[in-house]
Amino acid sequence: APRYDLVIVVDAAPETQLERLVELRGMDESEARARMAAQATREQRRAIADVVIDNDGSREQLAAQVESVWAELARRAAG
């Protein structure tokens, strides 16, 4: 039996991830690259996902996608 009913992955391009780790988290580039290398690859994350939310855009775009996924899940749960 599957361990989870649904796997949602929030995905961003490696360039976006690197930029955000450096600019928003204050890491230097080598620290950021090391953190990224220690995680599952983008391909691995996407391969297990039932739903992929793109996080390369603005916070508003991300919020809209999350709202859409949430609405779909609520619709399914209501039957």
TIVO-2410 file (N, C-alpha, C; in nm, 3 decimals):
# residues 79
REC num residu      c1      c2      c3 atome chaine
REC   1      A   0.085  -0.119   0.000     N      A
REC   1      A   0.000   0.000   0.000    CA      A
REC   1      A   0.088   0.124   0.000     C      A
REC   2      P   0.047   0.226  -0.074     N      A
REC   2      P   0.125   0.350  -0.076    CA      A
REC   2      P   0.133   0.412   0.063     C      A
REC   3      R   0.243   0.475   0.088     N      A
REC   3      R   0.263   0.538   0.217    CA      A
REC   3      R   0.184   0.668   0.230     C      A
REC   4      Y   0.160   0.734   0.118     N      A
REC   4      Y   0.089   0.861   0.116    CA      A
REC   4      Y  -0.021   0.856   0.012     C      A
REC   5      D  -0.129   0.927   0.039     N      A
REC   5      D  -0.239   0.935  -0.056    CA      A
REC   5      D  -0.203   1.021  -0.176     C      A
REC   6      L  -0.124   1.124  -0.152     N      A
REC   6      L  -0.092   1.219  -0.257    CA      A
REC   6      L   0.043   1.283  -0.225     C      A
REC   7      V   0.127   1.297  -0.327     N      A
REC   7      V   0.255   1.364  -0.309    CA      A
REC   7      V   0.253   1.491  -0.395     C      A
REC   8      I   0.271   1.603  -0.328     N      A
REC   8      I   0.277   1.733  -0.396    CA      A
REC   8      I   0.420   1.783  -0.388     C      A
REC   9      V   0.476   1.817  -0.502     N      A
REC   9      V   0.612   1.870  -0.509    CA      A
REC   9      V   0.605   2.015  -0.555     C      A
REC  10      V   0.670   2.102  -0.481     N      A
REC  10      V   0.684   2.241  -0.523    CA      A
REC  10      V   0.821   2.251  -0.588     C      A
REC  11      D   0.822   2.281  -0.716     N      A
REC  11      D   0.944   2.271  -0.797    CA      A
REC  11      D   0.990   2.407  -0.847     C      A
REC  12      A   1.120   2.426  -0.848     N      A
REC  12      A   1.182   2.545  -0.908    CA      A
REC  12      A   1.308   2.501  -0.980     C      A
REC  13      A   1.339   2.572  -1.085     N      A
REC  13      A   1.461   2.543  -1.161    CA      A
REC  13      A   1.583   2.559  -1.070     C      A
REC  14      P   1.687   2.482  -1.096     N      A
REC  14      P   1.809   2.493  -1.013    CA      A
REC  14      P   1.863   2.636  -1.004     C      A
REC  15      E   1.854   2.710  -1.113     N      A
REC  15      E   1.902   2.848  -1.110    CA      A
REC  15      E   1.822   2.932  -1.011     C      A
REC  16      T   1.691   2.909  -1.008     N      A
REC  16      T   1.603   2.981  -0.915    CA      A
REC  16      T   1.635   2.941  -0.772     C      A
REC  17      Q   1.654   2.811  -0.750     N      A
REC  17      Q   1.688   2.763  -0.615    CA      A
REC  17      Q   1.817   2.828  -0.566     C      A
REC  18      L   1.918   2.828  -0.651     N      A
REC  18      L   2.048   2.885  -0.615    CA      A
REC  18      L   2.034   3.033  -0.581     C      A
REC  19      E   1.967   3.105  -0.668     N      A
REC  19      E   1.948   3.249  -0.646    CA      A
REC  19      E   1.878   3.276  -0.513     C      A
REC  20      R   1.774   3.200  -0.484     N      A
REC  20      R   1.698   3.222  -0.360    CA      A
REC  20      R   1.779   3.185  -0.236     C      A
REC  21      L   1.855   3.078  -0.243     N      A
REC  21      L   1.938   3.041  -0.128    CA      A
REC  21      L   2.043   3.148  -0.098     C      A
REC  22      V   2.100   3.204  -0.203     N      A
REC  22      V   2.202   3.307  -0.184    CA      A
REC  22      V   2.138   3.439  -0.139     C      A
REC  23      E   2.034   3.482  -0.211     N      A
REC  23      E   1.977   3.614  -0.183    CA      A
REC  23      E   1.887   3.616  -0.060     C      A
REC  24      L   1.806   3.513  -0.041     N      A
REC  24      L   1.708   3.516   0.067    CA      A
REC  24      L   1.757   3.451   0.195     C      A
REC  25      R   1.846   3.353   0.181     N      A
REC  25      R   1.895   3.282   0.300    CA      A
REC  25      R   2.035   3.326   0.341     C      A
REC  26      G   2.097   3.408   0.258     N      A
REC  26      G   2.228   3.460   0.293    CA      A
REC  26      G   2.343   3.361   0.281     C      A
REC  27      M   2.323   3.254   0.207     N      A
REC  27      M   2.430   3.155   0.189    CA      A
REC  27      M   2.526   3.204   0.082     C      A
REC  28      D   2.651   3.158   0.090     N      A
REC  28      D   2.737   3.185  -0.024    CA      A
REC  28      D   2.708   3.076  -0.128     C      A
REC  29      E   2.757   3.097  -0.248     N      A
REC  29      E   2.721   3.007  -0.357    CA      A
REC  29      E   2.763   2.863  -0.331     C      A
REC  30      S   2.880   2.842  -0.273     N      A
REC  30      S   2.926   2.704  -0.249    CA      A
REC  30      S   2.838   2.635  -0.145     C      A
REC  31      E   2.795   2.707  -0.041     N      A
REC  31      E   2.704   2.649   0.058    CA      A
REC  31      E   2.570   2.612  -0.006     C      A
REC  32      A   2.521   2.701  -0.089     N      A
REC  32      A   2.393   2.678  -0.155    CA      A
REC  32      A   2.402   2.556  -0.247     C      A
REC  33      R   2.509   2.548  -0.324     N      A
REC  33      R   2.525   2.433  -0.414    CA      A
REC  33      R   2.539   2.302  -0.336     C      A
REC  34      A   2.607   2.306  -0.222     N      A
REC  34      A   2.622   2.186  -0.139    CA      A
REC  34      A   2.486   2.142  -0.085     C      A
REC  35      R   2.406   2.237  -0.041     N      A
REC  35      R   2.272   2.202   0.009    CA      A
REC  35      R   2.188   2.140  -0.102     C      A
REC  36      M   2.193   2.199  -0.219     N      A
REC  36      M   2.116   2.146  -0.331    CA      A
REC  36      M   2.162   2.005  -0.368     C      A
REC  37      A   2.293   1.982  -0.364     N      A
REC  37      A   2.348   1.851  -0.400    CA      A
REC  37      A   2.311   1.744  -0.298     C      A
REC  38      A   2.285   1.783  -0.174     N      A
REC  38      A   2.251   1.687  -0.069    CA      A
REC  38      A   2.105   1.644  -0.074     C      A
REC  39      Q   2.026   1.713  -0.153     N      A
REC  39      Q   1.883   1.683  -0.161    CA      A
REC  39      Q   1.854   1.592  -0.280     C      A
REC  40      A   1.732   1.538  -0.282     N      A
REC  40      A   1.688   1.461  -0.399    CA      A
REC  40      A   1.697   1.550  -0.522     C      A
REC  41      T   1.728   1.490  -0.635     N      A
REC  41      T   1.737   1.569  -0.757    CA      A
REC  41      T   1.598   1.615  -0.801     C      A
REC  42      R   1.598   1.714  -0.885     N      A
REC  42      R   1.471   1.763  -0.940    CA      A
REC  42      R   1.396   1.650  -1.008     C      A
REC  43      E   1.466   1.569  -1.084     N      A
REC  43      E   1.403   1.457  -1.155    CA      A
REC  43      E   1.345   1.356  -1.057     C      A
REC  44      Q   1.417   1.328  -0.949     N      A
REC  44      Q   1.366   1.234  -0.848    CA      A
REC  44      Q   1.240   1.286  -0.781     C      A
REC  45      R   1.240   1.414  -0.747     N      A
REC  45      R   1.122   1.473  -0.683    CA      A
REC  45      R   1.002   1.470  -0.777     C      A
REC  46      R   1.026   1.510  -0.901     N      A
REC  46      R   0.915   1.515  -0.997    CA      A
REC  46      R   0.862   1.375  -1.030     C      A
REC  47      A   0.950   1.275  -1.027     N      A
REC  47      A   0.909   1.138  -1.060    CA      A
REC  47      A   0.810   1.081  -0.960     C      A
REC  48      I   0.818   1.122  -0.834     N      A
REC  48      I   0.726   1.068  -0.733    CA      A
REC  48      I   0.602   1.154  -0.713     C      A
REC  49      A   0.598   1.268  -0.779     N      A
REC  49      A   0.489   1.363  -0.757    CA      A
REC  49      A   0.361   1.321  -0.827     C      A
REC  50      D   0.251   1.338  -0.756     N      A
REC  50      D   0.120   1.329  -0.818    CA      A
REC  50      D   0.081   1.465  -0.873     C      A
REC  51      V   0.127   1.569  -0.806     N      A
REC  51      V   0.100   1.707  -0.845    CA      A
REC  51      V   0.231   1.784  -0.835     C      A
REC  52      V   0.261   1.863  -0.937     N      A
REC  52      V   0.380   1.949  -0.934    CA      A
REC  52      V   0.333   2.094  -0.939     C      A
REC  53      I   0.377   2.172  -0.842     N      A
REC  53      I   0.348   2.314  -0.839    CA      A
REC  53      I   0.476   2.387  -0.878     C      A
REC  54      D   0.465   2.473  -0.980     N      A
REC  54      D   0.581   2.546  -1.029    CA      A
REC  54      D   0.609   2.667  -0.940     C      A
REC  55      N   0.733   2.679  -0.894     N      A
REC  55      N   0.770   2.790  -0.807    CA      A
REC  55      N   0.882   2.874  -0.868     C      A
REC  56      D   0.876   2.894  -0.998     N      A
REC  56      D   0.975   2.979  -1.064    CA      A
REC  56      D   0.925   3.123  -1.077     C      A
REC  57      G   0.799   3.145  -1.047     N      A
REC  57      G   0.741   3.278  -1.064    CA      A
REC  57      G   0.733   3.356  -0.933     C      A
REC  58      S   0.635   3.444  -0.929     N      A
REC  58      S   0.616   3.530  -0.812    CA      A
REC  58      S   0.541   3.455  -0.702     C      A
REC  59      R   0.540   3.516  -0.585     N      A
REC  59      R   0.463   3.458  -0.474    CA      A
REC  59      R   0.315   3.452  -0.510     C      A
REC  60      E   0.268   3.552  -0.583     N      A
REC  60      E   0.128   3.555  -0.623    CA      A
REC  60      E   0.096   3.438  -0.716     C      A
REC  61      Q   0.186   3.409  -0.809     N      A
REC  61      Q   0.166   3.296  -0.899    CA      A
REC  61      Q   0.167   3.165  -0.821     C      A
REC  62      L   0.257   3.153  -0.726     N      A
REC  62      L   0.262   3.033  -0.642    CA      A
REC  62      L   0.133   3.018  -0.564     C      A
REC  63      A   0.087   3.127  -0.502     N      A
REC  63      A  -0.036   3.123  -0.423    CA      A
REC  63      A  -0.155   3.081  -0.510     C      A
REC  64      A  -0.161   3.130  -0.632     N      A
REC  64      A  -0.271   3.093  -0.722    CA      A
REC  64      A  -0.269   2.944  -0.753     C      A
REC  65      Q  -0.151   2.889  -0.775     N      A
REC  65      Q  -0.141   2.745  -0.802    CA      A
REC  65      Q  -0.181   2.663  -0.680     C      A
REC  66      V  -0.137   2.706  -0.563     N      A
REC  66      V  -0.172   2.635  -0.440    CA      A
REC  66      V  -0.323   2.639  -0.420     C      A
REC  67      E  -0.384   2.753  -0.441     N      A
REC  67      E  -0.530   2.765  -0.428    CA      A
REC  67      E  -0.601   2.671  -0.525     C      A
REC  68      S  -0.550   2.661  -0.646     N      A
REC  68      S  -0.610   2.573  -0.746    CA      A
REC  68      S  -0.600   2.426  -0.704     C      A
REC  69      V  -0.484   2.386  -0.657     N      A
REC  69      V  -0.466   2.248  -0.611    CA      A
REC  69      V  -0.556   2.222  -0.490     C      A
REC  70      W  -0.560   2.315  -0.397     N      A
REC  70      W  -0.644   2.299  -0.278    CA      A
REC  70      W  -0.792   2.286  -0.317     C      A
REC  71      A  -0.837   2.368  -0.410     N      A
REC  71      A  -0.977   2.361  -0.454    CA      A
REC  71      A  -1.007   2.226  -0.516     C      A
REC  72      E  -0.914   2.174  -0.596     N      A
REC  72      E  -0.934   2.042  -0.658    CA      A
REC  72      E  -0.938   1.933  -0.552     C      A
REC  73      L  -0.851   1.939  -0.455     N      A
REC  73      L  -0.850   1.838  -0.349    CA      A
REC  73      L  -0.979   1.846  -0.266     C      A
REC  74      A  -1.025   1.966  -0.238     N      A
REC  74      A  -1.150   1.982  -0.163    CA      A
REC  74      A  -1.268   1.927  -0.243     C      A
REC  75      R  -1.267   1.951  -0.375     N      A
REC  75      R  -1.373   1.899  -0.461    CA      A
REC  75      R  -1.374   1.746  -0.459     C      A
REC  76      R  -1.255   1.686  -0.470     N      A
REC  76      R  -1.246   1.539  -0.466    CA      A
REC  76      R  -1.293   1.484  -0.332     C      A
REC  77      A  -1.256   1.550  -0.224     N      A
REC  77      A  -1.293   1.503  -0.090    CA      A
REC  77      A  -1.443   1.511  -0.068     C      A
REC  78      A  -1.507   1.609  -0.131     N      A
REC  78      A  -1.651   1.626  -0.114    CA      A
REC  78      A  -1.729   1.520  -0.192     C      A
REC  79      G  -1.660   1.455  -0.285     N      A
REC  79      G  -1.721   1.348  -0.362    CA      A
REC  79      G  -1.793   1.399  -0.480     C      A
***
